[in-house]
Amino acid sequence: MLYKKCVRYTAFMHHESVLLSEVLALLSPKPGERVCDVTLGLGGHAAALIACAEPGGTLIGLDADEKNLEEAKKRLQSSKVSVELHHANFRDIVSVLQAPVDVLFADLGVSSPHFDDPERGFSFRNDGPLDLRFDQTSGMSAAEWIAVSDEGVIAQALNDWGELRGAGRIANAIVRRQPKTTKALQECVEEALGWRGKAAMAQVFQAVRIAVNDEMQALQSLLAAGPRLLRPGGRFGVISYHSLEDRLVKQAFRALVTVQKDPHTGQDIETAMYRLLTKKAVVPGEEEIERNPRARSAKLRVIIKTM
Ligand SMILES: C[S@@+](CC[C@H](N)C(=O)[O-])C[C@H]1O[C@@H](n2cnc3c(N)ncnc32)[C@H](O)[C@@H]1O
């Protein structure tokens, strides 16, 4: 009955949130619960999650992007639960959350406005300044990061976060040409890889974005802190969009649900405080991918704190 209410609510929303019904079914917020969405974006998942937490629930929402936070605020203002929004990076979740929560949720990465607005520099399909920051109020833009980084650092980032062959050649072109726009970065890749450049573009932009936003470190901080911020019975769900992120989530969750054994007796030393609600990652069905191609690489993993 409650679940139906949440799904009905989402039918009014104008942009599609990834794996929404799966997120609602697994995180299953109850009336009165405290829900924290650390990647609010346009507030799609959050609106649906808190519709289930009525009456009496609380939403704590974070986003590193001020513009998205403003949009989410507009969407959530008519909500019947108490709403608390923070312009913050989820790596700082411990200092933002004042008390434990029943539901903790992260939908990692980029939102549609990031790709749609050429001024943000996320899309190689439009020319614009090479920025690529989620939080434009702090840190270095991608152009500034390139200006202060040596060739080895850039090659390492392209190799680690883009899993690119030819990372060294691309880094060399980048350092020589010092691109300030998305088009100029594309030209560096084309110069280095020739006809193979086009196919590598998405990986190059992904690698630079991960480096500029220090995304892997932020995710590691969230995965380390998140489980301890759950109330008994609390659920923690993460949607990731590439294998590097998913590997971190999978490893962190697996470590939490693994029972410690005494090496001599083989007896359990202590019971695990967490249980996996997703034995395998949940992925979108064909229908969702057809409606929303951005969902195609999504993987959802969820744990529950059992005591
Ligand atoms: C995929 S979108 C979320 C979409 C949202 N679930 C919805 O339904 O509208 C990811 C959001 O996370 C934000 N973000 C990415 N990394 C972040 C971080 N480390 N801390 C806080 N927000 C972050 C981005 O600015 C973006 O708005």
The ligand as an SDF file (V2000), in Angstrom:
LIG
                    3D

 27 29  0  0  0  0  0  0  0  0999 V2000
   23.2440   11.0930  -10.6850 C   0  0  0  0  0  0  0  0  0  0  0  0
   22.9720   12.6240   -9.9280 S   0  0  0  0  0  0  0  0  0  0  0  0
   21.7060   12.3070   -8.7470 C   0  0  0  0  0  0  0  0  0  0  0  0
   20.3260   12.2890   -9.3460 C   0  0  0  0  0  0  0  0  0  0  0  0
   19.2440   12.1230   -8.3010 C   0  0  0  0  0  0  0  0  0  0  0  0
   19.3210   10.8260   -7.6570 N   0  0  0  0  0  0  0  0  0  0  0  0
   17.8690   12.3370   -8.8780 C   0  0  0  0  0  0  0  0  0  0  0  0
   17.0420   11.4050   -8.8670 O   0  0  0  0  0  0  0  0  0  0  0  0
   17.6000   13.4620   -9.3400 O   0  0  0  0  0  0  0  0  0  0  0  0
   24.3800   12.7680   -8.9010 C   0  0  0  0  0  0  0  0  0  0  0  0
   24.4510   14.0650   -8.0970 C   0  0  0  0  0  0  0  0  0  0  0  0
   25.4680   13.8770   -7.1150 O   0  0  0  0  0  0  0  0  0  0  0  0
   26.2080   15.0610   -6.9820 C   0  0  0  0  0  0  0  0  0  0  0  0
   27.5260   14.6550   -6.4820 N   0  0  0  0  0  0  0  0  0  0  0  0
   28.4940   13.9780   -7.1390 C   0  0  0  0  0  0  0  0  0  0  0  0
   29.5360   13.7550   -6.3150 N   0  0  0  0  0  0  0  0  0  0  0  0
   29.2060   14.2820   -5.1100 C   0  0  0  0  0  0  0  0  0  0  0  0
   29.8550   14.3420   -3.8510 C   0  0  0  0  0  0  0  0  0  0  0  0
   31.0750   13.8210   -3.6580 N   0  0  0  0  0  0  0  0  0  0  0  0
   29.2020   14.9290   -2.8150 N   0  0  0  0  0  0  0  0  0  0  0  0
   27.9710   15.4560   -2.9840 C   0  0  0  0  0  0  0  0  0  0  0  0
   27.3010   15.4350   -4.1690 N   0  0  0  0  0  0  0  0  0  0  0  0
   27.9130   14.8550   -5.2060 C   0  0  0  0  0  0  0  0  0  0  0  0
   26.2180   15.6800   -8.3550 C   0  0  0  0  0  0  0  0  0  0  0  0
   26.4020   17.0720   -8.2760 O   0  0  0  0  0  0  0  0  0  0  0  0
   24.8250   15.3060   -8.8770 C   0  0  0  0  0  0  0  0  0  0  0  0
   23.9040   16.3370   -8.6140 O   0  0  0  0  0  0  0  0  0  0  0  0
  1  2  1  0
  2  3  1  0
  2 10  1  0
  3  4  1  0
  4  5  1  0
  5  6  1  0
  5  7  1  0
  7  8  2  0
  7  9  1  0
 10 11  1  0
 11 12  1  0
 11 26  1  0
 12 13  1  0
 13 14  1  0
 13 24  1  0
 14 15  1  0
 14 23  1  0
 15 16  2  0
 16 17  1  0
 17 18  1  0
 17 23  2  0
 18 19  1  0
 18 20  2  0
 20 21  1  0
 21 22  2  0
 22 23  1  0
 24 25  1  0
 24 26  1  0
 26 27  1  0
M  CHG  2   2   1   9  -1
M  END
$$$$
